[in-house]
Every structure is written in C-alpha cells, then in structure tokens.
Amino acid sequence: MNKIHVLDEATASQIAAGEVIERPAGVLKELLENSVDAGATSINIDIKGGGRELIRINDNGCGMTAEDLATSILRHATSKIKTFNDLNTLRSFGFRGEALYSVAAVSNMTLTSCVPGGVGSRVEVSGGKVLSQSPAPAIAGTTIEIKDLFFNVPARLKFLKSEAYENACLLKVVEESALANLQVGYSVFSNGREKYRLPAQNGPVEEAVIARAKEILGTEVGGNLLAKSFENLGLKIFVTPPEKLVATRDLQFVFVNRRPVESKTIQQAIYRAFQNVRSKDRHPAFIIYLELDPASFDVNIHPQKRDIRFADERAMFNAVLNAVSETIFYSATAVPMSVKESSASAQTTDVKAPLAVLKELTPVPKESAPLFEEKPAALPLSVPAQKPSVFTPKPTFMVRETEEPVPYGSGAPIEKAPSGNALPAGQENLPAWWKGPYRYLGQLQNTYLVFENPDGLILIDQHAAQERVLYEQYLDSFEKQDIAVQELIFPIHVDLPPSNAESLMSWAPWLKTAGFDISLFSARTILLNSLPAVLRFKENDMKNFVQSLAQIVGDPAKSDDSLKKKMVAMLACKKAIKAHDVISAAEAEALLDSMKKCKDGMHCPHGRPCVVSLAIKDIAKLFGR
C-alpha cells in the first residue's frame, strides 16, 4: 500500500489557511492590505465577538467585475504579479493570492463588489464552497463580510483567547495600517461602539504623521515627536525626545514601503542612539518609515510577512543609528552626551560636524561619569571588587526564601545566629541575619543607607529595601483580602492606543480585587479611580504604572492567579519607589525595622540583594592591621 498520497482539497485549503491566518487579526490584516492596494481612501470596519462572529470591511476602492469577483476566491489568484521576476519590483502589499481563498476555507464569507459605473455582484462562500453568485447594488467599492470564523476548524477556534484580547489584536492591526497609509480614512466599530474615526491626512508628510500619531499614540506622545527626513533610504524618523521617553515598548512602529515589519536591527540601532540618555525603565516611542528597492530586502521569510531581512544588515544599522542620533542631537531639547575623559583630546582646532564627532567618541553610561574632574595627588586604598561567585545577576530573578546578607569583598560566609536557645530573651523571632544593635551613620549618594553593628558596617540599598517592604505588605493585604483602597478625588487620565486600552480593560474586574479601580473614559483613555493605600504614587508614577501594565497583560483567563498577584505587586511597588530620595535618620531606622519583619528582608522582589555586610576584620585588612 502506498504511504504517500495527495491531500484532498478541503484539507489542503484548511492547512493553507492556518499558514496565512492564525487569529481574526490575521484576517483583518489581509483584507486591509487588499483595500489599500485597491486604492481605497475610506475604509469602514465592523467587528463583533472579537472577530469570531463578524468582521466586515467596506472600502471605496476600484472594485471588481463579476468575473474578477468569482476568480478572487480561487487559490493563487492575484492581480499583483504575473511572473516570479515581478517579485523584485513589487510595490503592493499582497501577491500570493492566498488571502480570500484561505479565509473562505474557514468561514462563511460574502463578497460584494462593483467597479465605478459598472454592475454590482455578490458571491457567497461557506467552508471554501461557493453557495451562490448574484447581482448586487451598483455601489462602487468592495464589501467583505466574514462570519463564524474557524467554524469548521474547532482546534484553531479552541486556541483563540478572550474576546477582549482578540479585539486588542484587531485594533493593533488597524493602528499599524492607519500609520502606514496616511491618505486613507478609517472608522472602526467593535460590538457597536466606535473605537476609531480617523480622517484621511492629505497634507505635508510630517504634519500628517503627527496628526495621526496624536490620534493613535495619544496627544502627550504623538504631539511631542521629533521629526526629520533623510534622502538616503527614503528614511523618515519620528521619535520621542530624550526627556519624553515612555514606560512601554508598545509605541514603536517600523514601516518598509508602508508594510509594518519587525526588525531587531532597526530597534537596536534606535536604542543605541539613546543609550546615554535613557534609564532602563524608559523607552523611546518611534515611527520609522523606509522606502527601499524591493530587491534590497526580503519579507517572505515568514508566512505573515512580519519579519524582514535586509540585504546589508550592518549598513542599515549604521544608517538608522546615525539618523536617529542626528535627530535627537539637533533637537531643541537635546541633552549633552557623556564621553570618556580620554576623548577630550578630540576637541581640537580641527572643527568637525557634531554628528561626525559623535561617531568618533565612545559613549559612557551616566553611572560611570566621574564626579570631579581634578584627581587628588594620592588615592585611598580601594576595597577589593566583589567576586562574581558571591552574586551574579541573572536575566530573570526569582523571589528567594533564604535570608543572608551578601558579604563584601572576600566572600567569606556570614556567621549565622546560633541555634537552640542562644538568642537573648525576647529575640527568638528575629531573622538569622539580624545582628543588632544597629546605629545609623548616614546616607551615601541618596541611595545607600550606612549602619554600624557589632560585626562592622551594613550597607542597605534603600530603594530595593523599600520595594521589598512594600511588596510584602501589599501581598499580605492581598492574601487577607484586606486591601485598604484610596479613592482619588480627581481620577487620573491615561492615554493609551485603543488596542492597549482594550487589553487592560479585560483585567478590570481582577484589578479591582487588587485595589486598582479602572474604567474606560473613551476608546483611548483609561481612568484610574482608586489604588491601594499602601502605595504612595505621584501622578506621573500612576500613569507610568498603568502604561506599563497595559503592555504586559495578556489574556486574564490564561494567567495563574498567584502569578497575577506577583506581577502586579512587583510592578506597582517598583513604580511607587523613587530613586535618590533623601530620607531622615528616623525613616532609615524605620525601614530597617520593617525589613526585620519581612519574610525575606535580604532581597528585593526580583531576587537581587538589598543588604551588603562589611566585616570589621576585612576593614582592618584594608589598612594592613
């Protein structure tokens, strides 16, 4: 018996559909690309049930005759290419002819179309089979209605996420299409509610991009983008200035020949340009447009054509790095970059363009910049560097159960408190690391608290310690279902892309049990009405928390409850702690006392140490005693 056989048409078409569309957002992406390729200047979108019940898209494009309409749903049917060599000059979005054929195979689909001045026609398809073809009203353009998506592929239907999550993915597709095609107007309704009404932008490119960015990214971000165009590569850059970085990576868009793509090369080049003016928790928002020869890149390395490969990745990296550096360097709000002391000699009488000088200098992170320019005649003996074996940071930290301060220098283990009844009376419940009495000596650079105890010196990272204390207090209240809530007199307005707002609102019921009451003010604005009283947020901190949370939340139904608690607690506590706070002696001593009551007072919620000990015997060795 033969082992190899040809699949039947129904099975092959369903497999092809799986390669082209994974979820409703994939359907909408394909249909939007077809509408734009058809020359549409107005597109109307209706969604129900996260796209599973209905996706309807209507455009005013060139339309199709009855014959073309019937052919459009056949496999490999396309108007974009005729031969393989046409791929090297392709400027449109689609070409494989898989979209309508694949969608029709896994849905109930109705297509209605008419060319200007022609006769309208309609085709109805179910599961890939044509049910009927009939005349229709002579309205120029095309309307495609997709119902009951994946009705005949239950396995794929099973793996779709919640309606809110799928809605968020659909809105993300619209946002990308709207930023790529400024001359097209979009209106979007989800379950009868308007999500977007974006008028076509036909003015100068920079003005058009900024106007649309305000609608999608929000006025605060979109209205502050720096804009600069470069003839090379048809590059247009819109990026936040260094002092307007945001708390999320979700406001980053790259378009190559108007196609939304993901490129690590471009993203890394942009982050390199910001490396000296960006803290770890702040990110640039950007919109990058490139116009390239189709032969110089490949988007066909993935069925969804999201990934892109450039013919010369290094040249692309350098071009984007230099362009972004120039954009932020020449902005009115640009800040000076920190460079190594050895590069001071570069500033000679040979005057060079600022960007050329930047290329030659080696940037240094702000943390390593010296406090003073003049060096003393003699330097004090330096403390030996901590050995990697004592503490090596990991990419992902776990909350630790053990409680040991990190020894400084030699890595010698800290002597644990004696077992049995050796502890003084009344101190039986003290943690093993506690070796009082402690005397507060002061604060080092508004970051580290210095204490003295019988064994030597204790250094406490005040921010990591505060984060640990808040984290445990908040989780303890959470477990006891006794979270004190602080109602805000004036709710905080947080602008988000509607796709992010949709995702975050799916968490609203659970977040309320965590002490955060949020509501939807508009399609792109979230209201924060209350928060846990234990957390002391300033207004900007609250906005940053909501923006960061909107980026990382997924489908709440797919998340474990304990992981939700830890995730929200870690993020909330991190945003509530401010760097370089000046604190009094009483506050320092109160923090130490709170650490004593923690389950793990030695590590921040991410597992990094927040206490380091320097034994008196090690101090003596430094002085040769």
N, C-alpha and C positions, 0 to 999 in steps of 0.2 A: 504493500500500500504506500502511495506517495506521501511523504512527510511535508512537502511544500505545496501550498495551494494559494490561489488568488482570493483575497478577501472580497466579500460581496460589497456592493456599492453602499449600502446603508452603514455597514461597519466602518468602511474606509472614510466615509464622509464625516462620521462622528469623531473618528480619530483626528481627521484634519481640523475639525472644529476645535478640538482640545489643544491643538498646536497654535491656533490663531487667537482663541479667546479662552481665558481662564475664569473670568467672572464678568458680571454685567458691565463693568468699566471697560473691559476689552471690546465689547460690542459697541459701546458708545464711541470709543476712540476710532474704530474703523469707520463708523458712519459719519463722524465729524470730518475725518480726513477726506471721505468721498464728497461731502458737501462743499468743502473748501476747494477741492480740485475741480468741482463743477462750477466754480466762480460765484458761489453764493456770497451775498453781502448781508444777509439776515438769516439767522438760524434760531428756531424755536424748539425747545426740548421739554418734554413732559416725562416724569418718572413716577412710578408707583411701586411700592413694596421693595425698595432697594434695587429696582431694575428687574426683579424676577417676574413681577406681574406685568409691568409695561415699561417699554422705552419707546417713545415716539419722537421722531425728529423730522422737522419740516424746514425746507430751505427754498430760497428763490433762485436757485442755480439754473443751469442751462436745460435741465430736464432730459427726458429720454422719450424716444418714439416707442410705439407698441412693440416693434421688433427688437429694439435695443433692450427694452424692459424685460422681455422674455429671455433674452440672451444673458443678461446681467447676473442671473442666478445660476448659470451653468458653471461648472468647475473650470478654472483657469481662464475665465472670460475677463478681458480688460480692455480699456481704451488707452492705456498709458504707454505700452510698448508693443512692438511687433517682432523684434529680434533680440537675441541675447545682448548684442552690442549696444542696444539702446540704453542698457543699464548705466553705461558710462556717462550718459548725458541726461539722465533722468532728473527732472526738477520737481515732479509732483510727489505726493505722499505715497500712494499705493501703486502697485503694479502687478501683483501676483494673481489677482482675480479670485482670491480665496475668501474675502470678507463676506459678501452676501451669500455665497454658496455655503460657507461654514455656518453662518448664523441661521440660515434657513433650515439646516440639517438638525438643529437642536431647539427649534422654537416654532411657534405659529406666527407667520410673518405675512404682512400685507404691504405691497409696494404700489404707490400711486404716483404717476408722473406725467408731465406734459411739456413739450417744447413750446417756446413763445409762438403764438399764432397757430399752433397745431391742435390735435385732438388728444384728449386725455385718455389714459388707460390704466387698468389696475390688474395686479396679479396676486393671488392668494396661495401661500405655500404652507404646508404643515409637515414637519419632520423630513424636509427635503423633497416632498412630493407636491407637485403643482395641483391645486384643487380647482382653480378656475382662473380665467382671464376674461376681462370685461371692459367696456368703455367706462370712462370716469369724467367728472367735470374738467373743463379745459382751463385749469389754473396752472400757470407756468411755475415750474419747480418740481420738487420731489418730496413726497412724504413717505417715510418708512415707519411701520408700526410693528414692534416686536412684543409678543405676548407669550407668557408661560415659558420663559427661558429655561432650558435644560429639562423640560418636562419628560423627555424620553431618555435622559441620562441621569438617573437617580443618584449614582455615585458622585457625580460632579455637583449636583444640587445639594447633596449632604454636606459637602465641604465648604459651601458658602458660609460667610459669617453673618452677624446680626444685620438687620435692615439698616441701622444707623451706620455701621461700619461700611457696608456696601454703598450707601448714599455718599459717605465721605470720599470713597474712591471715585465715584461718578463725578462728584463736584471737582475733584482734583484734575480729572481729565478735561473738564470744561475750562478750568483755570489755565491749564497749560495751552489749550487751543486758543483761548482768548488773548493770552500774552504773545502767542506766536503770530496771530492773524489780526492785527490791529484794525484793518479795514472792514472787519466783519462784526456785525452786532449780534449779541446773544441774549436770549431770555430763557430762564430755566425755572421750572416749577417742579417741586417734589411733593407728592401727595396733596396737590392743590395749593401749596404755599410757595410764594415767589422766593427764590434763592438768589437769582441774579437778573439784573436788567442792565446790560452793558451796551451803550450806543456805539456805533461804528466810529472809529477815530481816523479822520482823514487829513489831519493837519501835519505839521513837521514831525519827523520821526521822534525826536526827543520829547516833544510835548505830548505826542500820542502815547508813548510808553509810560511817561509819568502819570498821565491821566488815568490810564488803565491800571497801572500799578497801585494807585490810590484806592481803586475800587476792589482790588483783589488782595493786596498785601496790607491795606489799611492806610489811612492818611499819615499816621505817625511814621511809618516805614517808607511807604511809597513816595510821600511828599518830600523826603529828605535824601533821596538817592542822588549820588553824584553821577553825572553823565559825561561820556567822552567817546568820540568816534575815531577810528583809525582806518585808513585806506587799506592797509595790509590785512589780508584775510577777511575784508569786509566786516571788521570787528567793531561792535558797539557794546560799550560797557555801561551798566547801571548798577551802582554798588553803594552800600551804606558807608558813610564816613567813619573813621575810627572811633569817634565819640558816640556814634549812634548804633553800635553793634547790638544784636538782639540775642535773646536767650534760647533760640531754637535754630536748628539747621533746616527747618522745613520751608524756609522762604528763599530757596536757591533754585534757579532755573537756568538751563543751558539749551539753546536752540541752534541747530546747524541746518541752514537752509529752511528755517521755520519748523524743523522737526524737533520736538522735545527729546533730549537724549540724556544719558547719564555718562559722565566722563570723569574718572578719577584723576586723569591728567590735568584737566582744567580746574577741578576742585582743589587739588593740591597746589597748583600754581597760585590760585587766589589766596589760599591760607598762607602760603609762603610770603606773599606780599604783605600780609597783615601780622606776621609773626612777632614783630617788636611792639605792636600797639594793641594786642589782643590778649585778654585774660582767658584762661582755659574754659570758662563757662559762658563766654560771649562769642557770637558767630556773626560773620558778615551775611547780610541778605544781598542777593545779587540777581540780575537778569543779564545774561550774556547772549549776544547774537553773533553768529558767524555765517558768512556767505562764502562757500567753498566750491571749488570744482568737484562735481560728483565723483570723479576718478581719484580724488585725494583722500577719500575716507570710505569706510565700509560700515553700513548699518545692518547688514544681513547676517551678522554673526549670532543673532537670536531671533526666534520667530516673532516676538513682539517689537523688534527693531528698537529697543530701548538702549542697548549698549552700542557703543561706537568705537571704531578703531581708526586712528589716523595713520596716513602713510608715513609720517615722520612725527612720532610722539614727542621727541625731545624738542624739536623746533616749535611745536605747538605749546609745550610747557613754557619755554622761554618767551615766546611771543605774548602769551597771556600774562605771565609774571611781570614782564616789563610794562605792559599796557596798564595793568591794574595798579602797579607801583606808581606809574606816572599820573594816573587818575587821582589817587589819594594824595600824592605828593604835591600836586599843584592846586589842590582844593583849598579854599579859603580857611578851612578849619583844620588843615593837616597839622600834625604834631611832629616835632623833630624825632629822628630815629637815633637809637643808641648804637654807638660803634666802639670797637676795641681801641684802647689807648694807643696801640701801635700804629693804627691807621691815621693818627693825627698828622703824620708827615705827608699824607696825601694832599693836604690843603696847602699847596704851594702857589707860586705865582702863575703856574700853568692853569688858567681858569677853564673848567670843563662844564658842560651842561649838568644840571643837578641829577638827572637820571643816570648819566654816564658815571658820575661819581658814585652813586648808589650801587651800581653794578660792580664796582671795584672793591667796595668796602665789605667787610664780613660782619653782618649784624650780630649783636649780642643781646640775649634776653635781658629784660629790665632788671631781673633779680640780681644779675651779676655785675651791674654797673657800680663802680666804686663810689663811696660816699664823699670822699675828699680827693682832690687832685694831687695835693702835695703828699709825699711819702715821708714818714719820720726817719730819722737817721738810723734807728735800730728798731726792730720789731720784736714784740713779746713772743715767747716760745709758743708755737701753735699746738693746740690739742690734736692728738693723732686722729686721723679720719676714722670714722666708724667702719668696721669691717662689713662687707656685704653679707656675710653669714649671719649677722645679727638681725638685719631686717632688709629684705629685698622686696621692693614694691612689685605687686603683681598687676596684670591688666584688670582683673576683676577681684575685688576684695570681698571676703566673707566675714560675717559677724562672728567674732571669736568668743569662746566660752571661758578661756583661761584669763587670768589677771596677773600679769607680770610686767613691771616697768622695764623698758629697754635699757640695758647697761650701756654706758657711754665709753667708747674707746676700746678697751681691751676685750670686751665681750665676755668678761667673767660673769658667771651666773649670780644673780641676786640671791642672798640667803633668805630662805623662806622663814616665815614665823614658825616657831617651834610648835609641834603637835601636842596633843594632850591638854593639860591644864596650865601650861606655862604662861599663857597670856595673863596680863594683870586683870584683876577683878573688874568687871564691867566692860571689858573689851573683847569678850568672846565672839561677838558678832561682827567684828571688824574684818575687812578683807585682808588677804595674806600680804598684799603689797603695802599696807598702811604701817608706817614706822614713825609715829609721832613722838614727841610733839613737833609740829611744823611752825616755822616762823617765816613770814612773808618778807622778802628782801626788795622786791620791785618788779618792774615790767621792762622787758627787753624789746625795743623797737615796736612797742604797742602790739606785740604778737605773742611773746613767750613770758610766762609768769615764773619767777625765780623764788624758790623756797629753800630753806635750810632745815635739815632734820639731823638726828644724831649720826647718821651714816655719811652725810655730805650734802650735796646740792641736788635739788629736784627741779627739772625744767618741765613746764606744762605748756603745751600748745593750747592757748586759751580758746581758739576757735573750734578746734577738734573736740576739746573737752566740753565746751558749751553745746556743741552739736550732739554729743553722746548723752548729756544730761537731758536735753530737750527730747531727744529720740526716745529715751526710756520712759520719761514722764508721759509723753504723748501716747506711746504704745500701751502703757499701763492703764491709762484712762480709756483707751480704745477697748482693751480686753474686758474691762469692768463695765463697758457701755455707760461710762460716766464722763463723757467729754463736755466740759463747760464750753459754751459757744458764745462768742462775742458778735452781737449784731452790729453791722455797720450803719451808721446814721445815713451816710451817703454811699450807696453801692459803688464799687469800683468797676468802671467800664474797661473791658479788654477787647481790643480789635484783633480779630483772627481771620484768616481766609475761611470762607464758609465750609470748606472741606474739613478743616481742623475743628471748627465750632461744632460741626455735626458729630465728629468722633467724640469730642469731650462731653457733649450733652448726653451721649449714651451712657456715660458714667454718673450722671447727675444723681440718681437715686442712691447709689452706693456712696458717693462722695458726701451726701447729706449725713449718712451714718458716721462719717469720719470727721464731721464738724464743718465741712465746706458746703455752703448752700449756693449753688449757681443756677442761673436762669438765662434764657435766650431773649435778648433785647431786640435783636434783628438778626438777619441771616449771617452777619459777620461780626456781631458784638455780643460778648458774654458779660453778664452781670455777676459779680461776686458779692453776695449779700451778707455772708457771715463766715467766720473762720474760728478755729479752736482758740480759746482764750489763752492757752499756754504759749502760743506762738506770738511773738511781737514783730509784726510786719510793718514796714513803711509802705507807702502807696506803690512805689516802683517795685519793691520786693514782691508785693502781692501780684502785680502784673506779670513779673518775671516767672513767678510760680505757676500761674495759670497758663502762660505761653509754653513753658517747659512741659507742663503736664499734658497739654494738648498734643504735643509732639510725640510723647512716648506711650500714650494709652493706645491699646488695641481694642479688641472685642472683649467687653467685660465678662461675657458668658464663657469665654475661653480661658480666663485667668483664675488661678487659685486665690482664695480669699486671703490667706496669710501672705502671699506674695504681694497682693494689692496693698495690704496694710504696710508692709515694709517699704514698698516702693514709694508710696505717698508720704510715709513718715520721713524717710531719708531725704526726699526732695524738699519737703516742707521745712524740715529742720535746717537743711543746707541754705535755703533761701532766706531763712529767718536770721542767720548769723552773718554779721557784717565784719569784714576784715579791718584790722588796725583800729579797733575800738580802744579808747583809753578807759581803763577801769580803776576804781579805787581799791585800797587795801582791803576794805570790808567786803567788796564784791569779789575780790580774788579769793579771800578766805571762805566766803560762802560757796564759791564754785568748787573749791577743794572739798568742802564738806559734802556737797551734792555728789561729787564723784565717789566719795566714800560709800554712798548709799546705792550706787549703781550696781547692776549685776555684773557688768564689765566696765569698770572705770578706767581701764588702761588703754582702750582702743575706741576710735571713732566708729560710727555705724558701718563704715566701709572696711574696717579691719586694720586701719593704719594706727600705729601707736600715738598716743597723745601725751605720754609721760616718759621722760628720759631721766635716768639717775646718773650722777657723777660721784663716785665714792671718794671719801676723804683721802684714802690711801693712794688713789690714782692721781688726785690733785697734788699730793706730796711728791709723787714720782716726777711730775712735770717740773718741779722745782729742784729735783735732784736730792731730795731729803731722804 
